[in-house]
Amino acid sequence: MAVSVDIDLGYEFAVKAPFKDVFDVLSHVPTSAGFFPKVDKLVDMGDDTYRWEMAKVGTAQVNLQTVYASKYKSDAKKGSVVWTPVKGVGNAQVSGSWKITDKKGSTDIVLKIKGTVDTPLPGLMKMVVVPVVQGEFEKLVEKYIDNLVKRFGGEA
């Protein structure tokens, strides 16, 4: 029996970079993924769909590698990048969005991520596994945001 872990994260921040610079980075998945920690491989599956293969985390005896695919849709006029899960690929389903808003002298960014990660661990481990996986995912996303903030010249 596997343990399913739900992820639901939201972040809001502002950076000094202009809207176009921010949108160009966040709407180009390979560029944006370059700022995400512990990505083992990003595979272009065509049609704005990418498979993310994360580095394994855990110990030699117990480890987990998250693999999932999402389809991306960008709209510069709306300042949005939205991704939806591709069923049947990997052990996770991940959706989310960037909302990018031009402000005078800065750019506001809202990130939302929802997902489910299925781990091959027994149900008895659920009380231990769920907070560990959620915490690890949260740390990765926060490091990702830190990396992007640096790329965009700091917080506004």
Short mmCIF file of the C-alpha atoms (twelve columns), coordinates in Angstrom:
data_MODEL
# 
_entry.id   MODEL 
# 
loop_
_atom_site.group_PDB 
_atom_site.id 
_atom_site.type_symbol 
_atom_site.label_atom_id 
_atom_site.label_alt_id 
_atom_site.label_comp_id 
_atom_site.label_asym_id 
_atom_site.label_seq_id 
_atom_site.Cartn_x 
_atom_site.Cartn_y 
_atom_site.Cartn_z 
_atom_site.pdbx_PDB_model_num 
ATOM 1   C CA . MET A 1   0.000  0.000  0.000   1 
ATOM 2   C CA . ALA A 2   1.303  3.445  -0.920  1 
ATOM 3   C CA . VAL A 3   1.025  6.638  1.058   1 
ATOM 4   C CA . SER A 4   -0.388 9.647  -0.825  1 
ATOM 5   C CA . VAL A 5   0.829  13.053 0.298   1 
ATOM 6   C CA . ASP A 6   -1.114 16.200 -0.590  1 
ATOM 7   C CA . ILE A 7   0.789  19.407 -1.300  1 
ATOM 8   C CA . ASP A 8   -0.885 22.829 -1.229  1 
ATOM 9   C CA . LEU A 9   1.436  25.849 -1.261  1 
ATOM 10  C CA . GLY A 10  1.011  29.546 -1.960  1 
ATOM 11  C CA . TYR A 11  3.565  32.369 -2.029  1 
ATOM 12  C CA . GLU A 12  3.397  36.066 -2.822  1 
ATOM 13  C CA . PHE A 13  6.417  38.311 -3.327  1 
ATOM 14  C CA . ALA A 14  7.629  41.305 -5.340  1 
ATOM 15  C CA . VAL A 15  10.906 41.718 -7.223  1 
ATOM 16  C CA . LYS A 16  12.807 44.656 -8.678  1 
ATOM 17  C CA . ALA A 17  12.947 43.274 -12.235 1 
ATOM 18  C CA . PRO A 18  10.554 44.507 -14.937 1 
ATOM 19  C CA . PHE A 19  7.487  42.458 -15.895 1 
ATOM 20  C CA . LYS A 20  8.908  41.320 -19.263 1 
ATOM 21  C CA . ASP A 21  12.080 39.914 -17.675 1 
ATOM 22  C CA . VAL A 22  10.073 38.053 -15.006 1 
ATOM 23  C CA . PHE A 23  7.517  36.719 -17.497 1 
ATOM 24  C CA . ASP A 24  10.219 35.596 -19.959 1 
ATOM 25  C CA . VAL A 25  11.956 33.528 -17.259 1 
ATOM 26  C CA . LEU A 26  8.852  32.046 -15.624 1 
ATOM 27  C CA . SER A 27  7.044  31.229 -18.888 1 
ATOM 28  C CA . HIS A 28  10.064 29.368 -20.344 1 
ATOM 29  C CA . VAL A 29  9.968  26.096 -18.407 1 
ATOM 30  C CA . PRO A 30  13.605 24.999 -19.012 1 
ATOM 31  C CA . THR A 31  14.886 28.408 -17.841 1 
ATOM 32  C CA . SER A 32  12.589 28.499 -14.823 1 
ATOM 33  C CA . ALA A 33  13.411 24.879 -13.919 1 
ATOM 34  C CA . GLY A 34  17.095 25.824 -13.853 1 
ATOM 35  C CA . PHE A 35  16.389 27.748 -10.633 1 
ATOM 36  C CA . PHE A 36  14.558 24.838 -8.957  1 
ATOM 37  C CA . PRO A 37  16.802 22.808 -6.630  1 
ATOM 38  C CA . LYS A 38  17.318 19.057 -6.942  1 
ATOM 39  C CA . VAL A 39  15.972 18.660 -10.486 1 
ATOM 40  C CA . ASP A 40  17.724 15.563 -11.794 1 
ATOM 41  C CA . LYS A 41  16.267 15.819 -15.289 1 
ATOM 42  C CA . LEU A 42  13.709 17.937 -17.155 1 
ATOM 43  C CA . VAL A 43  12.398 16.151 -20.246 1 
ATOM 44  C CA . ASP A 44  10.631 18.061 -23.036 1 
ATOM 45  C CA . MET A 45  7.735  15.804 -24.059 1 
ATOM 46  C CA . GLY A 46  6.549  18.228 -26.769 1 
ATOM 47  C CA . ASP A 47  3.405  20.368 -26.926 1 
ATOM 48  C CA . ASP A 48  4.501  22.524 -23.918 1 
ATOM 49  C CA . THR A 49  4.582  19.410 -21.724 1 
ATOM 50  C CA . TYR A 50  7.539  18.595 -19.475 1 
ATOM 51  C CA . ARG A 51  8.428  15.627 -17.286 1 
ATOM 52  C CA . TRP A 52  10.208 16.590 -14.070 1 
ATOM 53  C CA . GLU A 53  12.474 13.955 -12.546 1 
ATOM 54  C CA . MET A 54  13.626 15.110 -9.136  1 
ATOM 55  C CA . ALA A 55  16.776 13.911 -7.380  1 
ATOM 56  C CA . LYS A 56  16.257 11.040 -4.950  1 
ATOM 57  C CA . VAL A 57  15.848 12.080 -1.318  1 
ATOM 58  C CA . GLY A 58  16.145 9.945  1.802   1 
ATOM 59  C CA . THR A 59  18.601 7.296  2.897   1 
ATOM 60  C CA . ALA A 60  20.124 4.347  1.046   1 
ATOM 61  C CA . GLN A 61  17.454 2.053  2.540   1 
ATOM 62  C CA . VAL A 62  14.454 4.354  2.176   1 
ATOM 63  C CA . ASN A 63  14.386 6.932  -0.589  1 
ATOM 64  C CA . LEU A 64  11.897 8.640  -2.822  1 
ATOM 65  C CA . GLN A 65  12.175 10.125 -6.270  1 
ATOM 66  C CA . THR A 66  9.324  12.328 -7.393  1 
ATOM 67  C CA . VAL A 67  8.524  12.154 -11.111 1 
ATOM 68  C CA . TYR A 68  5.630  13.962 -12.779 1 
ATOM 69  C CA . ALA A 69  4.625  15.695 -15.985 1 
ATOM 70  C CA . SER A 70  2.705  18.916 -16.467 1 
ATOM 71  C CA . LYS A 71  1.380  20.799 -19.484 1 
ATOM 72  C CA . TYR A 72  2.077  24.544 -19.484 1 
ATOM 73  C CA . LYS A 73  0.082  27.449 -20.890 1 
ATOM 74  C CA . SER A 74  1.402  31.012 -20.836 1 
ATOM 75  C CA . ASP A 75  -0.478 34.239 -21.476 1 
ATOM 76  C CA . ALA A 76  1.607  37.436 -21.436 1 
ATOM 77  C CA . LYS A 77  -1.478 39.706 -21.604 1 
ATOM 78  C CA . LYS A 78  -2.910 38.102 -18.449 1 
ATOM 79  C CA . GLY A 79  0.537  37.740 -16.855 1 
ATOM 80  C CA . SER A 80  -0.116 34.084 -16.199 1 
ATOM 81  C CA . VAL A 81  1.612  30.747 -16.506 1 
ATOM 82  C CA . VAL A 82  -0.602 27.773 -15.632 1 
ATOM 83  C CA . TRP A 83  0.316  24.104 -15.508 1 
ATOM 84  C CA . THR A 84  -1.910 21.068 -15.273 1 
ATOM 85  C CA . PRO A 85  -0.954 17.469 -14.481 1 
ATOM 86  C CA . VAL A 86  -0.483 14.819 -17.144 1 
ATOM 87  C CA . LYS A 87  -2.094 11.625 -15.898 1 
ATOM 88  C CA . GLY A 88  -0.181 8.357  -16.025 1 
ATOM 89  C CA . VAL A 89  3.322  9.840  -15.828 1 
ATOM 90  C CA . GLY A 90  5.396  9.222  -12.704 1 
ATOM 91  C CA . ASN A 91  4.268  9.075  -9.093  1 
ATOM 92  C CA . ALA A 92  2.861  12.578 -8.672  1 
ATOM 93  C CA . GLN A 93  0.221  14.919 -10.064 1 
ATOM 94  C CA . VAL A 94  1.221  18.594 -9.902  1 
ATOM 95  C CA . SER A 95  -0.690 21.703 -10.972 1 
ATOM 96  C CA . GLY A 96  -0.086 25.344 -10.306 1 
ATOM 97  C CA . SER A 97  0.211  28.870 -11.567 1 
ATOM 98  C CA . TRP A 98  2.280  32.014 -11.670 1 
ATOM 99  C CA . LYS A 99  0.405  35.327 -11.631 1 
ATOM 100 C CA . ILE A 100 2.735  38.151 -12.642 1 
ATOM 101 C CA . THR A 101 1.633  41.784 -12.235 1 
ATOM 102 C CA . ASP A 102 3.510  44.847 -13.453 1 
ATOM 103 C CA . LYS A 103 3.832  47.551 -10.794 1 
ATOM 104 C CA . LYS A 104 5.661  50.808 -11.266 1 
ATOM 105 C CA . GLY A 105 9.284  49.961 -10.466 1 
ATOM 106 C CA . SER A 106 8.615  46.347 -9.451  1 
ATOM 107 C CA . THR A 107 6.762  43.164 -10.379 1 
ATOM 108 C CA . ASP A 108 4.377  41.292 -8.066  1 
ATOM 109 C CA . ILE A 109 4.468  37.496 -8.281  1 
ATOM 110 C CA . VAL A 110 1.992  34.970 -6.881  1 
ATOM 111 C CA . LEU A 111 2.850  31.268 -6.992  1 
ATOM 112 C CA . LYS A 112 0.328  28.517 -6.266  1 
ATOM 113 C CA . ILE A 113 1.131  24.800 -6.312  1 
ATOM 114 C CA . LYS A 114 -1.162 21.848 -5.634  1 
ATOM 115 C CA . GLY A 115 -0.280 18.235 -5.972  1 
ATOM 116 C CA . THR A 116 -0.303 14.689 -4.745  1 
ATOM 117 C CA . VAL A 117 2.811  12.557 -4.393  1 
ATOM 118 C CA . ASP A 118 2.403  8.793  -4.080  1 
ATOM 119 C CA . THR A 119 5.158  7.131  -2.060  1 
ATOM 120 C CA . PRO A 120 5.840  3.381  -2.201  1 
ATOM 121 C CA . LEU A 121 5.920  3.203  1.591   1 
ATOM 122 C CA . PRO A 122 3.526  1.198  3.782   1 
ATOM 123 C CA . GLY A 123 0.441  2.903  5.196   1 
ATOM 124 C CA . LEU A 124 1.772  2.401  8.723   1 
ATOM 125 C CA . MET A 125 4.419  5.035  7.945   1 
ATOM 126 C CA . LYS A 126 1.841  7.686  6.958   1 
ATOM 127 C CA . MET A 127 2.207  9.733  10.168  1 
ATOM 128 C CA . VAL A 128 5.968  9.994  9.546   1 
ATOM 129 C CA . VAL A 129 6.004  10.211 5.749   1 
ATOM 130 C CA . VAL A 130 3.395  12.939 5.195   1 
ATOM 131 C CA . PRO A 131 5.076  15.741 7.214   1 
ATOM 132 C CA . VAL A 132 8.538  14.800 5.888   1 
ATOM 133 C CA . VAL A 133 7.466  14.884 2.227   1 
ATOM 134 C CA . GLN A 134 5.432  18.090 2.714   1 
ATOM 135 C CA . GLY A 135 8.340  19.743 4.533   1 
ATOM 136 C CA . GLU A 136 10.860 18.708 1.872   1 
ATOM 137 C CA . PHE A 137 8.629  20.001 -0.935  1 
ATOM 138 C CA . GLU A 138 8.114  23.290 0.921   1 
ATOM 139 C CA . LYS A 139 11.889 23.716 1.440   1 
ATOM 140 C CA . LEU A 140 12.546 23.089 -2.262  1 
ATOM 141 C CA . VAL A 141 9.925  25.643 -3.347  1 
ATOM 142 C CA . GLU A 142 11.247 28.247 -0.874  1 
ATOM 143 C CA . LYS A 143 14.804 27.729 -2.201  1 
ATOM 144 C CA . TYR A 144 13.407 28.042 -5.747  1 
ATOM 145 C CA . ILE A 145 11.826 31.392 -4.836  1 
ATOM 146 C CA . ASP A 146 15.082 32.557 -3.201  1 
ATOM 147 C CA . ASN A 147 16.978 31.642 -6.386  1 
ATOM 148 C CA . LEU A 148 14.450 33.530 -8.536  1 
ATOM 149 C CA . VAL A 149 14.539 36.601 -6.266  1 
ATOM 150 C CA . LYS A 150 18.333 36.694 -6.678  1 
ATOM 151 C CA . ARG A 151 17.967 36.335 -10.466 1 
ATOM 152 C CA . PHE A 152 15.486 39.231 -10.512 1 
ATOM 153 C CA . GLY A 153 17.723 41.579 -8.519  1 
ATOM 154 C CA . GLY A 154 16.200 41.172 -5.077  1 
ATOM 155 C CA . GLU A 155 12.864 41.802 -3.447  1 
ATOM 156 C CA . ALA A 156 11.111 45.104 -4.041  1 
# 
